[in-house]
């Protein structure tokens, strides 16, 4: 994993990579190649998206529990 992280960081450091334009038709070609794998992609992306939603929801729930106790005191006299 460390090797992959290092390789990806070199792309961000190279200004010529950031200035390069994506050739026309790349998105269309990518979608055409991904179409046969749509079901597998959906089966993969569904739990990933659900995990992201749960990851976002947890701090929001904790905020609703903790903030009133901090703002109003432990006795919740508000």
N, C-alpha and C positions, 0 to 999 in steps of 0.2 A: 504494500500500500504506500509506503514511503517513496518508493521509486515513481509511482504514478503521480503522487502529489508534486514531486520535483519536476516531472516532465510537464505537467499542466502549468506550473508556475512559470516555466520558461516561455510558454506561448504568450502569457500575459506581459512578460517583460520585453518581448520582441515587438517593437512598434510597427514593423512591416506587416505582421499578421493582423494587427488591429486595423490597419488602414486598407487592407485588401477587401474588395467587394465580393459578395457571393454571386457566382454566375447565374444568369437568368435560367429558370426552369429547374433549379435545384430542388425547390420545395415540391414542385409537381412530381419530379422523378422520385423523391423520397417517399411521398405519399403513395405513389403507384407501387413502389417496392414493398411498402408496409401493408398494403391492402390485404394480401393473402394471410397476413399474420394478425389481423385485426382482433380476432377472438383472444389470442394469446396476450396481445397488448392490453386488451380490456381486463383480462383476468389478472394481469400484473398491476395495472394502474389503479384498479379499484381499491385493493388494500393499501396501496401507497397513499392514495388521496385520503382514505379513511384514517390512516395513521396520522397524517398531517393535520386533519381536522381535530382529532383527539389531542394531538400535541399542542394545538392552539387553544383548545377549550380548557385544558387543565389550568393554565395560569389565570385565565379569566374567571374561572370558578373560584380559585383560591383568592383572587382579588376581592370578589364579592363576600367571601367569608372573613378575610383578614381586615380589610379597610374599615368596616363598621366598628370592629373591636378596637382598632387603633384610634379612630376619630372620636368615638363616643366613650371610650374607656372599657374596661373589662366587664363592668356591670351592665353595659348597654342601656344607659339611662336616656338615650335620645328620643 
